[in-house]
Amino acid sequence: MIAIIIPYYKIAYFEATLESLAHQTDKRFQVYIGDDASPDAPDSVLQKYEGHFHFKYHRFETNLGGKSLVQQWERCMELANDEPWRMILGDDDVLGVNAVEVFYENLETITQEKSSVIRYASQVIDANGQSISIIHKHPKLEKGMDFLLRKSKGGTRSSLSEYIFKTEKVERIKFKDFPLAWSSDVLAVVEFSDFKNIYTINEALVYVRNSGANISSQDDSVEKNTALFSFNYYLLSQYKKQCSQELVQLLFNNIEKIQLNNKRTPLRWLKLGVLYLNYAEFSRPFKLFPKIKQSIK
């Protein structure tokens, strides 16, 4: 059984999300909705879908997503029972009608491959539900670090709603709590895969909404830069042995670019210096210094 967990806050597109669940051709899933003290109670919408699929709704008395999206995800996941698989579905995203069906069709192979991260093809939609991107497909089997390299080179996109994770991995490894949960989902894909293959189902789609109202559409450069620094630093400091040389160079490029735009962060410069030492990247500071000097002028 799959636990589909919806951290709910905004009602604008919530009915489209529920409708996509009601239209699933296979109903072997349980939905858990965690209301983050939203000003828009979804009771009237939920009533329309009673009997269409199994769901449990819980309203939290305090808003947590404004402080930490990851902590909101975690308390929503605590609503679930002992389902072996978990999907965290955005309250504005939409599942293709056969998403659950093809998961079960592939489950035997998923088990044989020992994959703990399952990924769907995806397409970005706008506020009106119209497609605004190509359909993003992926290799049938792909190691977590290979996915990260491909994404770092701009070869793919990724968002939390298009994944199903094995519950045991989520509970043991846990999401890392970066500001705005920015890159927390990407790191989870890498870590929850446990360096085994991500298994892709390209025969079903998850439609990811970019409405202009969600966090991914908004500009909060300070928090996003903090999150991106933490993400790149974490990978370089924790996974030296697993990173290819090409990925290492891309991660260093990322972290240096972040720092050039955030020069008044002495602790982060110190952390970057330690990384240079750990990787014996002694020439990089000398190449970076003229850029720092030029940007100050």
C-alpha angles and dihedrals in degrees: 000000000000122000108214106199119196118192097205128204112126121057099194097096100011095107090057088055092050092045090056089054092048090054096052111129090217118046098193094125139089121219123215117190118196111194109209094211089283118189086224109067109207097209096117092049093047091052090062091061101044107127094016093091137345115273140162119206125200127177117210114213095220130050111242103163091073088062102032127358091192092057088050090052090050096052090046089053089053087067090066125094125219099306108150094220131050135196122185104208122193116238089240101040126098133217121219110246094253099044096109094038095056091045090062091042088058098038096099091054091043088055093048091051090047089227116168096181120063121189133195129206110259143204129193117234131189132231090284094050093254119143114254099172141043119265106272111218128179142203112284090239124022133164116238094243091048089053090049092051092048091049093046089055091052094253097129146006130234140191133171099250094066095063137081115200131197106251094225091059093047093051095045102041101026130194116288112239107234120165111282085002083272106172091355088113094049092050090048090056090054096044099039090052086064089214091298125113124299105223115221127207105198093171093078133048138221112202110215114202122225101184101155089248101078125087094254088060096050130086117232099149097176096055094037092051090049090051094046092049090050092047096050093041091050093053093047094045098041105034107038093135094047098047118092117226089252091053092046091055092048092050091049090049089052096049093046091050089052091050094049086061093043105042097154095072105100096174091054091050088053091051090049089051091054090052090053089055094046092051095037088236093154097153096054097075091053091052091046098048096071089051090052091048092048093049092053093057 
